Structures are given as structure tokens and as C-alpha cells.
């Protein structure tokens, strides 16, 4: 079943992307170019894939 992981991904991905971007902006790096911000957002989107998969398996296990 692929529906549940996709729905959870749609909810988790923006949250993790926002967390990663906020963490980047709060660091004292003195260089906030577009490449660094896009990398942080892409990392959040990639991390959201296994998180969505794990959460969907836990939810399916509750049935």
C-alpha cells in the first residue's frame, strides 16, 4: 500500500524542510546563499522519505 506513506510524506516533508532551514538560519555561519538553503531544504525532503515510511509502518501495525 503506497497511499499511506505518500500522505504522511506530504505532511512530514514540509515540517522537516522547515526545521532544517530554521536550523541553518540560526547557525552563525555568516554565509546564507541560495545553494546552502536549497541544500538544507533538499536534505529535509530526503530525510522525510524514511521517516514517512517508518511512521506509516507503525500506523499500519496498529490495525
PDB file of N, CA, C and O in Angstrom:
ATOM      1  N   UNK A   1       0.843  -1.171   0.000  1.00  0.00           N
ATOM      2  CA  UNK A   1       0.000   0.000   0.000  1.00  0.00           C
ATOM      3  C   UNK A   1       0.895   1.244   0.000  1.00  0.00           C
ATOM      4  O   UNK A   1       1.692   1.453   0.915  1.00  0.00           O
ATOM      5  N   UNK A   2       0.751   2.033  -1.008  1.00  0.00           N
ATOM      6  CA  UNK A   2       1.609   3.197  -1.176  1.00  0.00           C
ATOM      7  C   UNK A   2       0.916   4.497  -0.784  1.00  0.00           C
ATOM      8  O   UNK A   2       1.576   5.529  -0.667  1.00  0.00           O
ATOM      9  N   UNK A   3      -0.387   4.471  -0.581  1.00  0.00           N
ATOM     10  CA  UNK A   3      -1.114   5.696  -0.280  1.00  0.00           C
ATOM     11  C   UNK A   3      -0.714   6.301   1.060  1.00  0.00           C
ATOM     12  O   UNK A   3      -0.460   7.502   1.151  1.00  0.00           O
ATOM     13  N   UNK A   4      -0.659   5.479   2.088  1.00  0.00           N
ATOM     14  CA  UNK A   4      -0.376   5.989   3.428  1.00  0.00           C
ATOM     15  C   UNK A   4       1.013   6.616   3.536  1.00  0.00           C
ATOM     16  O   UNK A   4       1.124   7.707   4.095  1.00  0.00           O
ATOM     17  N   UNK A   5       2.086   5.983   3.029  1.00  0.00           N
ATOM     18  CA  UNK A   5       3.389   6.655   3.100  1.00  0.00           C
ATOM     19  C   UNK A   5       3.430   7.981   2.335  1.00  0.00           C
ATOM     20  O   UNK A   5       4.111   8.917   2.754  1.00  0.00           O
ATOM     21  N   UNK A   6       2.709   8.064   1.220  1.00  0.00           N
ATOM     22  CA  UNK A   6       2.693   9.319   0.461  1.00  0.00           C
ATOM     23  C   UNK A   6       1.960  10.424   1.209  1.00  0.00           C
ATOM     24  O   UNK A   6       2.394  11.576   1.204  1.00  0.00           O
ATOM     25  N   UNK A   7       0.855  10.078   1.847  1.00  0.00           N
ATOM     26  CA  UNK A   7       0.116  11.077   2.618  1.00  0.00           C
ATOM     27  C   UNK A   7       0.961  11.558   3.793  1.00  0.00           C
ATOM     28  O   UNK A   7       1.001  12.753   4.087  1.00  0.00           O
ATOM     29  N   UNK A   8       1.627  10.636   4.457  1.00  0.00           N
ATOM     30  CA  UNK A   8       2.471  11.020   5.584  1.00  0.00           C
ATOM     31  C   UNK A   8       3.665  11.829   5.093  1.00  0.00           C
ATOM     32  O   UNK A   8       4.093  12.760   5.775  1.00  0.00           O
ATOM     33  N   UNK A   9       4.207  11.497   3.939  1.00  0.00           N
ATOM     34  CA  UNK A   9       5.319  12.268   3.383  1.00  0.00           C
ATOM     35  C   UNK A   9       4.908  13.710   3.115  1.00  0.00           C
ATOM     36  O   UNK A   9       5.674  14.640   3.368  1.00  0.00           O
ATOM     37  N   UNK A  10       3.689  13.891   2.600  1.00  0.00           N
ATOM     38  CA  UNK A  10       3.192  15.238   2.318  1.00  0.00           C
ATOM     39  C   UNK A  10       3.102  16.057   3.605  1.00  0.00           C
ATOM     40  O   UNK A  10       3.264  17.277   3.575  1.00  0.00           O
ATOM     41  N   UNK A  11       2.847  15.404   4.717  1.00  0.00           N
ATOM     42  CA  UNK A  11       2.767  16.107   5.993  1.00  0.00           C
ATOM     43  C   UNK A  11       4.135  16.292   6.642  1.00  0.00           C
ATOM     44  O   UNK A  11       4.390  17.328   7.257  1.00  0.00           O
ATOM     45  N   UNK A  12       5.008  15.311   6.516  1.00  0.00           N
ATOM     46  CA  UNK A  12       6.296  15.328   7.218  1.00  0.00           C
ATOM     47  C   UNK A  12       7.338  16.146   6.469  1.00  0.00           C
ATOM     48  O   UNK A  12       8.138  16.835   7.102  1.00  0.00           O
ATOM     49  N   UNK A  13       7.353  16.093   5.162  1.00  0.00           N
ATOM     50  CA  UNK A  13       8.394  16.761   4.377  1.00  0.00           C
ATOM     51  C   UNK A  13       8.455  18.272   4.613  1.00  0.00           C
ATOM     52  O   UNK A  13       9.542  18.793   4.861  1.00  0.00           O
ATOM     53  N   UNK A  14       7.343  18.990   4.547  1.00  0.00           N
ATOM     54  CA  UNK A  14       7.452  20.434   4.799  1.00  0.00           C
ATOM     55  C   UNK A  14       7.920  20.763   6.219  1.00  0.00           C
ATOM     56  O   UNK A  14       8.625  21.748   6.438  1.00  0.00           O
ATOM     57  N   UNK A  15       7.521  19.931   7.169  1.00  0.00           N
ATOM     58  CA  UNK A  15       7.950  20.167   8.551  1.00  0.00           C
ATOM     59  C   UNK A  15       9.462  20.005   8.666  1.00  0.00           C
ATOM     60  O   UNK A  15      10.139  20.863   9.233  1.00  0.00           O
ATOM     61  N   UNK A  16       9.989  18.912   8.133  1.00  0.00           N
ATOM     62  CA  UNK A  16      11.434  18.689   8.225  1.00  0.00           C
ATOM     63  C   UNK A  16      12.218  19.701   7.398  1.00  0.00           C
ATOM     64  O   UNK A  16      13.300  20.124   7.804  1.00  0.00           O
ATOM     65  N   UNK A  17      11.689  20.090   6.252  1.00  0.00           N
ATOM     66  CA  UNK A  17      12.373  21.109   5.460  1.00  0.00           C
ATOM     67  C   UNK A  17      12.426  22.426   6.223  1.00  0.00           C
ATOM     68  O   UNK A  17      13.444  23.117   6.200  1.00  0.00           O
ATOM     69  N   UNK A  18      11.349  22.771   6.889  1.00  0.00           N
ATOM     70  CA  UNK A  18      11.328  23.988   7.688  1.00  0.00           C
ATOM     71  C   UNK A  18      12.260  23.910   8.882  1.00  0.00           C
ATOM     72  O   UNK A  18      12.907  24.897   9.234  1.00  0.00           O
ATOM     73  N   UNK A  19      12.332  22.747   9.504  1.00  0.00           N
ATOM     74  CA  UNK A  19      13.236  22.566  10.640  1.00  0.00           C
ATOM     75  C   UNK A  19      14.686  22.693  10.185  1.00  0.00           C
ATOM     76  O   UNK A  19      15.485  23.360  10.842  1.00  0.00           O
ATOM     77  N   UNK A  20      15.026  22.069   9.081  1.00  0.00           N
ATOM     78  CA  UNK A  20      16.399  22.142   8.584  1.00  0.00           C
ATOM     79  C   UNK A  20      16.769  23.566   8.186  1.00  0.00           C
ATOM     80  O   UNK A  20      17.874  24.027   8.471  1.00  0.00           O
ATOM     81  N   UNK A  21      15.842  24.264   7.526  1.00  0.00           N
ATOM     82  CA  UNK A  21      16.119  25.632   7.111  1.00  0.00           C
ATOM     83  C   UNK A  21      16.231  26.559   8.318  1.00  0.00           C
ATOM     84  O   UNK A  21      17.095  27.436   8.352  1.00  0.00           O
ATOM     85  N   UNK A  22      15.366  26.369   9.302  1.00  0.00           N
ATOM     86  CA  UNK A  22      15.447  27.171  10.521  1.00  0.00           C
ATOM     87  C   UNK A  22      16.748  26.908  11.266  1.00  0.00           C
ATOM     88  O   UNK A  22      17.374  27.840  11.772  1.00  0.00           O
ATOM     89  N   UNK A  23      17.156  25.650  11.336  1.00  0.00           N
ATOM     90  CA  UNK A  23      18.429  25.328  11.983  1.00  0.00           C
ATOM     91  C   UNK A  23      19.590  25.978  11.247  1.00  0.00           C
ATOM     92  O   UNK A  23      20.530  26.464  11.877  1.00  0.00           O
ATOM     93  N   UNK A  24      19.536  25.990   9.934  1.00  0.00           N
ATOM     94  CA  UNK A  24      20.591  26.634   9.157  1.00  0.00           C
ATOM     95  C   UNK A  24      20.646  28.129   9.425  1.00  0.00           C
ATOM     96  O   UNK A  24      21.723  28.702   9.591  1.00  0.00           O
ATOM     97  N   UNK A  25      19.477  28.755   9.467  1.00  0.00           N
ATOM     98  CA  UNK A  25      19.435  30.203   9.652  1.00  0.00           C
ATOM     99  C   UNK A  25      19.830  30.626  11.066  1.00  0.00           C
ATOM    100  O   UNK A  25      20.291  31.749  11.267  1.00  0.00           O
ATOM    101  N   UNK A  26      19.655  29.742  12.041  1.00  0.00           N
ATOM    102  CA  UNK A  26      20.039  30.096  13.405  1.00  0.00           C
ATOM    103  C   UNK A  26      21.511  29.842  13.678  1.00  0.00           C
ATOM    104  O   UNK A  26      22.046  30.330  14.674  1.00  0.00           O
ATOM    105  N   UNK A  27      22.173  29.092  12.815  1.00  0.00           N
ATOM    106  CA  UNK A  27      23.611  28.885  12.981  1.00  0.00           C
ATOM    107  C   UNK A  27      24.359  30.158  12.605  1.00  0.00           C
ATOM    108  O   UNK A  27      23.891  30.942  11.780  1.00  0.00           O
ATOM    109  N   UNK A  28      25.488  30.350  13.198  1.00  0.00           N
ATOM    110  CA  UNK A  28      26.276  31.559  12.950  1.00  0.00           C
ATOM    111  C   UNK A  28      27.320  31.266  11.867  1.00  0.00           C
ATOM    112  O   UNK A  28      28.518  31.207  12.143  1.00  0.00           O
ATOM    113  N   UNK A  29      26.846  31.083  10.636  1.00  0.00           N
ATOM    114  CA  UNK A  29      27.744  30.715   9.547  1.00  0.00           C
ATOM    115  C   UNK A  29      28.211  31.915   8.724  1.00  0.00           C
ATOM    116  O   UNK A  29      29.231  31.829   8.040  1.00  0.00           O
ATOM    117  N   UNK A  30      27.495  33.013   8.776  1.00  0.00           N
ATOM    118  CA  UNK A  30      27.813  34.235   8.043  1.00  0.00           C
ATOM    119  C   UNK A  30      27.827  34.044   6.531  1.00  0.00           C
ATOM    120  O   UNK A  30      28.435  34.841   5.818  1.00  0.00           O
ATOM    121  N   UNK A  31      27.184  33.028   6.045  1.00  0.00           N
ATOM    122  CA  UNK A  31      27.027  32.878   4.599  1.00  0.00           C
ATOM    123  C   UNK A  31      25.727  32.131   4.327  1.00  0.00           C
ATOM    124  O   UNK A  31      25.651  30.912   4.479  1.00  0.00           O
ATOM    125  N   UNK A  32      24.740  32.859   3.936  1.00  0.00           N
ATOM    126  CA  UNK A  32      23.438  32.275   3.644  1.00  0.00           C
ATOM    127  C   UNK A  32      23.126  32.499   2.173  1.00  0.00           C
ATOM    128  O   UNK A  32      22.303  33.346   1.824  1.00  0.00           O
ATOM    129  N   UNK A  33      23.779  31.743   1.326  1.00  0.00           N
ATOM    130  CA  UNK A  33      23.491  31.859  -0.093  1.00  0.00           C
ATOM    131  C   UNK A  33      22.395  30.872  -0.463  1.00  0.00           C
ATOM    132  O   UNK A  33      22.020  30.015   0.337  1.00  0.00           O
ATOM    133  N   UNK A  34      21.897  30.998  -1.658  1.00  0.00           N
ATOM    134  CA  UNK A  34      20.776  30.174  -2.103  1.00  0.00           C
ATOM    135  C   UNK A  34      21.153  28.698  -2.159  1.00  0.00           C
ATOM    136  O   UNK A  34      20.315  27.841  -1.881  1.00  0.00           O
ATOM    137  N   UNK A  35      22.387  28.389  -2.509  1.00  0.00           N
ATOM    138  CA  UNK A  35      22.810  26.997  -2.615  1.00  0.00           C
ATOM    139  C   UNK A  35      22.750  26.299  -1.260  1.00  0.00           C
ATOM    140  O   UNK A  35      22.312  25.152  -1.165  1.00  0.00           O
ATOM    141  N   UNK A  36      23.188  26.985  -0.228  1.00  0.00           N
ATOM    142  CA  UNK A  36      23.154  26.390   1.105  1.00  0.00           C
ATOM    143  C   UNK A  36      21.722  26.173   1.579  1.00  0.00           C
ATOM    144  O   UNK A  36      21.411  25.146   2.182  1.00  0.00           O
ATOM    145  N   UNK A  37      20.863  27.130   1.308  1.00  0.00           N
ATOM    146  CA  UNK A  37      19.464  26.990   1.716  1.00  0.00           C
ATOM    147  C   UNK A  37      18.762  25.877   0.938  1.00  0.00           C
ATOM    148  O   UNK A  37      17.993  25.107   1.514  1.00  0.00           O
ATOM    149  N   UNK A  38      19.021  25.791  -0.347  1.00  0.00           N
ATOM    150  CA  UNK A  38      18.421  24.728  -1.157  1.00  0.00           C
ATOM    151  C   UNK A  38      18.923  23.362  -0.704  1.00  0.00           C
ATOM    152  O   UNK A  38      18.164  22.392  -0.695  1.00  0.00           O
ATOM    153  N   UNK A  39      20.190  23.281  -0.331  1.00  0.00           N
ATOM    154  CA  UNK A  39      20.743  22.028   0.170  1.00  0.00           C
ATOM    155  C   UNK A  39      20.069  21.612   1.468  1.00  0.00           C
ATOM    156  O   UNK A  39      19.774  20.432   1.655  1.00  0.00           O
ATOM    157  N   UNK A  40      19.820  22.553   2.363  1.00  0.00           N
ATOM    158  CA  UNK A  40      19.142  22.247   3.617  1.00  0.00           C
ATOM    159  C   UNK A  40      17.716  21.766   3.368  1.00  0.00           C
ATOM    160  O   UNK A  40      17.251  20.821   4.005  1.00  0.00           O
ATOM    161  N   UNK A  41      17.029  22.419   2.442  1.00  0.00           N
ATOM    162  CA  UNK A  41      15.654  22.016   2.124  1.00  0.00           C
ATOM    163  C   UNK A  41      15.636  20.643   1.453  1.00  0.00           C
ATOM    164  O   UNK A  41      14.771  19.821   1.754  1.00  0.00           O
ATOM    165  N   UNK A  42      16.571  20.391   0.557  1.00  0.00           N
ATOM    166  CA  UNK A  42      16.643  19.079  -0.100  1.00  0.00           C
ATOM    167  C   UNK A  42      16.976  17.986   0.899  1.00  0.00           C
ATOM    168  O   UNK A  42      16.447  16.878   0.809  1.00  0.00           O
ATOM    169  N   UNK A  43      17.850  18.289   1.851  1.00  0.00           N
ATOM    170  CA  UNK A  43      18.170  17.304   2.887  1.00  0.00           C
ATOM    171  C   UNK A  43      16.934  16.981   3.727  1.00  0.00           C
ATOM    172  O   UNK A  43      16.713  15.826   4.091  1.00  0.00           O
ATOM    173  N   UNK A  44      16.142  17.987   4.030  1.00  0.00           N
ATOM    174  CA  UNK A  44      14.900  17.755   4.761  1.00  0.00           C
ATOM    175  C   UNK A  44      13.927  16.889   3.978  1.00  0.00           C
ATOM    176  O   UNK A  44      13.250  16.033   4.549  1.00  0.00           O
ATOM    177  N   UNK A  45      13.855  17.112   2.671  1.00  0.00           N
ATOM    178  CA  UNK A  45      12.969  16.303   1.828  1.00  0.00           C
ATOM    179  C   UNK A  45      13.454  14.856   1.757  1.00  0.00           C
ATOM    180  O   UNK A  45      12.643  13.930   1.747  1.00  0.00           O
ATOM    181  N   UNK A  46      14.760  14.660   1.709  1.00  0.00           N
ATOM    182  CA  UNK A  46      15.305  13.304   1.658  1.00  0.00           C
ATOM    183  C   UNK A  46      15.152  12.573   2.988  1.00  0.00           C
ATOM    184  O   UNK A  46      14.863  11.377   3.011  1.00  0.00           O
ATOM    185  N   UNK A  47      15.341  13.276   4.077  1.00  0.00           N
ATOM    186  CA  UNK A  47      15.182  12.648   5.394  1.00  0.00           C
ATOM    187  C   UNK A  47      13.723  12.287   5.647  1.00  0.00           C
ATOM    188  O   UNK A  47      13.434  11.349   6.390  1.00  0.00           O
ATOM    189  N   UNK A  48      12.812  13.020   5.039  1.00  0.00           N
ATOM    190  CA  UNK A  48      11.384  12.759   5.231  1.00  0.00           C
ATOM    191  C   UNK A  48      10.943  11.436   4.618  1.00  0.00           C
ATOM    192  O   UNK A  48       9.931  10.879   5.041  1.00  0.00           O
ATOM    193  N   UNK A  49      11.662  10.924   3.647  1.00  0.00           N
ATOM    194  CA  UNK A  49      11.267   9.661   2.999  1.00  0.00           C
ATOM    195  C   UNK A  49      11.304   8.492   3.985  1.00  0.00           C
ATOM    196  O   UNK A  49      10.287   7.817   4.152  1.00  0.00           O
ATOM    197  N   UNK A  50      12.448   8.224   4.650  1.00  0.00           N
ATOM    198  CA  UNK A  50      12.424   7.111   5.607  1.00  0.00           C
ATOM    199  C   UNK A  50      11.544   7.383   6.827  1.00  0.00           C
ATOM    200  O   UNK A  50      10.975   6.455   7.402  1.00  0.00           O
ATOM    201  N   UNK A  51      11.433   8.647   7.222  1.00  0.00           N
ATOM    202  CA  UNK A  51      10.563   8.966   8.361  1.00  0.00           C
ATOM    203  C   UNK A  51       9.116   8.632   8.016  1.00  0.00           C
ATOM    204  O   UNK A  51       8.413   8.033   8.830  1.00  0.00           O
ATOM    205  N   UNK A  52       8.666   9.004   6.834  1.00  0.00           N
ATOM    206  CA  UNK A  52       7.301   8.703   6.408  1.00  0.00           C
ATOM    207  C   UNK A  52       7.090   7.201   6.299  1.00  0.00           C
ATOM    208  O   UNK A  52       6.032   6.689   6.664  1.00  0.00           O
ATOM    209  N   UNK A  53       8.085   6.506   5.804  1.00  0.00           N
ATOM    210  CA  UNK A  53       7.973   5.051   5.674  1.00  0.00           C
ATOM    211  C   UNK A  53       7.839   4.390   7.050  1.00  0.00           C
ATOM    212  O   UNK A  53       6.991   3.519   7.243  1.00  0.00           O
ATOM    213  N   UNK A  54       8.673   4.804   7.998  1.00  0.00           N
ATOM    214  CA  UNK A  54       8.641   4.223   9.352  1.00  0.00           C
ATOM    215  C   UNK A  54       7.322   4.544  10.046  1.00  0.00           C
ATOM    216  O   UNK A  54       6.720   3.668  10.667  1.00  0.00           O
ATOM    217  N   UNK A  55       6.869   5.786   9.948  1.00  0.00           N
ATOM    218  CA  UNK A  55       5.617   6.171  10.599  1.00  0.00           C
ATOM    219  C   UNK A  55       4.444   5.420   9.980  1.00  0.00           C
ATOM    220  O   UNK A  55       3.540   4.999  10.702  1.00  0.00           O
ATOM    221  N   UNK A  56       4.436   5.245   8.678  1.00  0.00           N
ATOM    222  CA  UNK A  56       3.327   4.522   8.044  1.00  0.00           C
ATOM    223  C   UNK A  56       3.320   3.055   8.452  1.00  0.00           C
ATOM    224  O   UNK A  56       2.252   2.469   8.629  1.00  0.00           O
ATOM    225  N   UNK A  57       4.485   2.460   8.601  1.00  0.00           N
ATOM    226  CA  UNK A  57       4.527   1.054   9.063  1.00  0.00           C
ATOM    227  C   UNK A  57       4.019   0.927  10.485  1.00  0.00           C
ATOM    228  O   UNK A  57       3.340  -0.045  10.818  1.00  0.00           O
ATOM    229  N   UNK A  58       4.343   1.906  11.333  1.00  0.00           N
ATOM    230  CA  UNK A  58       3.843   1.878  12.721  1.00  0.00           C
ATOM    231  C   UNK A  58       2.331   2.044  12.750  1.00  0.00           C
ATOM    232  O   UNK A  58       1.647   1.384  13.532  1.00  0.00           O
ATOM    233  N   UNK A  59       1.808   2.924  11.900  1.00  0.00           N
ATOM    234  CA  UNK A  59       0.353   3.138  11.853  1.00  0.00           C
ATOM    235  C   UNK A  59      -0.329   1.876  11.317  1.00  0.00           C
ATOM    236  O   UNK A  59      -1.365   1.470  11.843  1.00  0.00           O
ATOM    237  N   UNK A  60       0.229   1.260  10.292  1.00  0.00           N
ATOM    238  CA  UNK A  60      -0.367   0.038   9.753  1.00  0.00           C
ATOM    239  C   UNK A  60      -0.300  -1.098  10.766  1.00  0.00           C
ATOM    240  O   UNK A  60      -1.149  -1.989  10.742  1.00  0.00           O
ATOM    241  N   UNK A  61       0.672  -1.086  11.639  1.00  0.00           N
ATOM    242  CA  UNK A  61       0.780  -2.113  12.674  1.00  0.00           C
ATOM    243  C   UNK A  61      -0.264  -1.975  13.757  1.00  0.00           C
ATOM    244  O   UNK A  61      -0.507  -2.922  14.505  1.00  0.00           O
ATOM    245  N   UNK A  62      -0.885  -0.816  13.856  1.00  0.00           N
ATOM    246  CA  UNK A  62      -1.923  -0.591  14.869  1.00  0.00           C
ATOM    247  C   UNK A  62      -3.254  -1.215  14.485  1.00  0.00           C
ATOM    248  O   UNK A  62      -4.121  -1.401  15.338  1.00  0.00           O
ATOM    249  N   UNK A  63      -3.423  -1.535  13.224  1.00  0.00           N
ATOM    250  CA  UNK A  63      -4.708  -2.074  12.761  1.00  0.00           C
ATOM    251  C   UNK A  63      -4.971  -3.442  13.311  1.00  0.00           C
ATOM    252  O   UNK A  63      -6.009  -4.036  13.019  1.00  0.00           O
TER     253      UNK A  63
END
